[in-house]
Amino acid sequence: MLISKLGEFGLITRLKRRIKLDSSVVKGIGDDCAVLRFTKDKYQLFTCDMLVEGIDFKTKTDPYLIGRKALAVSMSDIAACGGIPKHYLVALGIPKSTSVKFIDRFFSGMKNLARKNNINFVGGDISKSGVLTIDLSMLGEVEKKNLVLRSNANPDDIIFVTGSIGGSIHGKHLKFCPRIKEARLLVKNFKINSMIDISDGLTQDLSHILKTSKKGAIIYEELIPLSSQAGSLKEALNSGEDFELLFTMAPKEAKRLISKKMEIFSPIGKIVDGKYGMILVNKKGGVRKEEIKGFRHF
């Protein structure tokens, strides 16, 4: 069987079945970060992300923005677990025709974002490659009481997103601000049941919460905060790289959050029994079962 037939998530599931973990691992494959035992009060978070020229950025993209994005995507994973990013490593595959000026600017973009967030660059590796390839690994930490995973959504939970959705291809995917501050505000002041960052599209990433929590969802078109650059609702639901937070919380907690009148947080639906799958209610009250789409490598 070819990888293209098995698919990205099929391959992940296949690998997961073959891996055995020891007691130092709280959560392995299947969430935004691996969760490792660390101190009495904290867990260590561990994540990695790969960016490949022609897939995640164009050849002529400003290297400053490429470097910035390479760091930001892993920061977004740490945010999705309620944590704080601390240290990172970078492995680079570099074409031999690449200029030193390009690499200097690449690291400037990464360094400036890291400095603003007190994240330490602690090493990495370099190899020759046909196209620019970036593999960034990041360590973070989170208080045990504040850890959030994808798997704990409950019936009647209200579903929220941060910011606006859609149109990221027009520049947001290179310039987004990882929602570390917003995630920390949430976990320190509210009981968040499940959370993920929207990297592969709202419906696909919501489906990860639903699958691991064994639940369904109803989302309402009129409540989805579309970006001014979103071409359509369909595009907003299915396109990737918004890097907003998608999270669920009990109705009582949701009422408290809504009462704070913080525009950054928008309720878009609720969690229901798993038998319903994912349902979209349009602006006219029409109901349809939403097809799960989003970015997949295979």
N, C-alpha and C positions, 0 to 999 in steps of 0.2 A: 504494500500500500504506500502511496505517495503522501508526503506531509500535506500537500495541497488538498488531498481527500480527507485526511484525518482532521485537519483544521487546527487553529491555534489552541482553542480551549480543549479540544480532544487530546492534543499532544500533552498539555499540562496535566490533564486528568490521568493519562497513561503513565506519566512520570511519577505523579503523586502516589499511585498505587504501589510503586516499586520502592518507595523510600521508607526507611524505618528511622525513627527519631528517639533520642534519649530524653531523660527527664529535664535536661537544661532548656528544652524548647517548649514554650507555652503554646505557640501557634506557628506552624510551618507554612507550606504552600497553600494558597487560597485566600489571602487577604492582601491589603495594600502593603503591609510590612510583615516580616517575620517578627515574632515576639519572643524574646529570650529572657531567662531569669538573670537578674542583675544585682540588686541590693534588696534590703529588707522592705523598702517602701516603693521601689521603682522597677519597671521592666526596661530592658534595652530593646529598641526598635532597629531593624536592619532591612534595608531595601536597596535595590539597584535598578537602573534604567539604562537602556541602550538607545542612542540616536544614530541614525545612518543617513548619510548624504543621499538625497534623491527620494527618501521616504519621509523623514522627519523635518528636513529643511532642504532648500534648494541650493544649488552650487553657488549662486551669486548672493546668497543671504549674508548680511553683515556678520562677520565672525564674532563681534561683541555680543550680538543677540543669540547666536548659536551657543556660546559659552554660558550666557545667562540662562537660557532655556534648559541646558543640560543639568544645571544645578536645581533650577526651579521645579522640574518635574519630580525629582526625588523629595524635595521639600514638601511638595503637595501630598505625596504618599505618607510622610510623617504626620502631616496635619490631619489626614483622614483617620489616623489612629489616636488623635488627640494629643500628640506629642510635640517635642521640641527637637529640632535638628541640631546635631553637635559636631560631627566630624565627617569628612568625605575623602574618598580616593577616586582618582580618574585614570582610566586606561584609554589610550588613544591609538587608533590605527590611522596613520598619516600617509597620504600619497607623497612620494619623494619630490614632486614638483611644487609642494606647498611652501609659501614664503614664511620666513621667520616673523615678519610683520603680521601676517594672518594669525599665527599662533599666539603672538603677544596680545593681539586684540581679543582673541578668543578667551584667553585667561583673564584679561581685564574685565570682561563681562561677567565671568564667573566670580572673580575675586571681589568685585564691588557688591554683588548681591550677597555673597558670603559675609563680607564685613558688616553690612547693615544688619545681619541676623546673627552675628557672633558665632559663625560656623568655621571650623578649622579645616584647612586643606592639609592632609597629612601624608600624601604620597600617591603612587600609582604605577603605571607602566606605559611603555611606548613601543609600537611596532610599525613596520611598513605595511601599507594597505592600498588597495586599488581605489577606494573612496574613503573619505573622512568618516571614521567610525568612533563613537564616543561611548564608553561604558563607565557610568558613575555609580559608585557604591556609597551609601550613607548610613551612618549610625545616628540614632536619636535616643531619647529616653522619655518615659511617661510615668507618672505616678500610677501605681496599681489601681487605685480607686477611679482613675480617670481614663483608663484604657477603653477604647471603643473599637469594635470589630464589625464586620458585615453581618454577622450571623444572629443577632439578637432582636430583630424587628418583631414587634408584637401586634396582634389584631387591634385595630382602631388607632394605632400610632399615626400621627400626622407626619406627612412627608414634606420636607423643606429642601430648598436649594439656596445657596448664596449667589449674589450677583445676578447676572443675566446670562441667557443661554443662546447659543448659535452664532454663526458668523466668525468663528475664531480664525478661519483661514485668512481673513483680511488683516491679520496682524496680531490679534490677541494671543495666538498660540506661541508667539515669540516674546511677548511683553507682559504676560499675565503676572499678577502678584500672588504667590502661594498663600493660601488662607490660614497661615499659622496663627495669626492674631485672632481671627474669628473662631478657629477651632479651640484655642485655649479659653476664650471667653465662654464658649459653649460648655466645655467639659468642667470648667471650674464653677459654673453657676447653674447648670441644668443637668438633668439626668438624660443623657443621649443613649438611645438603645442600639442604634446601628449607624454606620457612616462609611462613605466611600468618596473618592474624588472622581469627578466626571472627566475621564481621560479618553474614553472610547465612545461617548455618546450617552445621553440621558437614559434612553430606554435600555441599552445594553448594560450600563452600570447599575441601574436600578434592578435589572434582572439578576445581577450577582447577589444583591441583598436578598431578593425574593427566593433565589435558589438555596442559598445557605441558611436562610431563616425558615424555609418551607412555607412561604406565604405568598399572597397575591397583592395586587395594588389597583386602586382607582386613581387616575390622575385627571385633572380638569384643564382643558385647553385655555380657558379664560384666566386661569391663575398662573400659567407658566410665564415667567418674566423674560420675554424675548428680547434679545439684543437688537439694537437699531440696525445692525449689520446682518442679522439673520435673514436669509432669502425667503424662508417659509417655515411654517410650523414643522413640517416633515424634516427639513434640513436641520432645524434646531434640535429635534428629538434624536436624530440619528447621527449627526456629525460629531466628531471627537474633538479633544483638546480644548475644551472649555476650562478645565482644571478648577471648576467650582466644587464646593462640597455638597453632597447629597446625603441627608441624614433624616432619621426618624426619632420621634419622641412621643410619650404618652400624651393624651389630650390635655390633661391638667398642666403638664409642663409646657405644652405648646401654647396654651392660653397665657401662661406667664411670659413666654418669649414674645408673643404677639403684643402683649400689653406694653412692652418696652418700646414699641414703635421704631424699631431699627430697620430701615429700609433694605439693608443688606440681606435680610432673611425673609424668604417668601414661602408660604405654605402652598403646595401644589396638589395635594391629594392625601390619601390615607391607605394604610395597610389593611388588607382583608384576608379572608381564608384562602389558602393556596389553590383551591379548586377553581377560582375565578381567573387565575393567570393575571395578566396586566390589561386593564381596561382603560380606554381613553373616552372621556365625555367631552363632546365638542361644544361650541358656544351655543348651539341650538338645542342642546340636551340630548343629541343623538349619542348612542353608545356603540363602540366597536372594540373588539379584542385587538390589542396593539401587537403588531408583529415586531419581534425583537431584532433590531438592526443596529449597526454601529461599525466602527473600524475594526477590522481583523486583518492580521498579517497574512493568514492563509484561509 
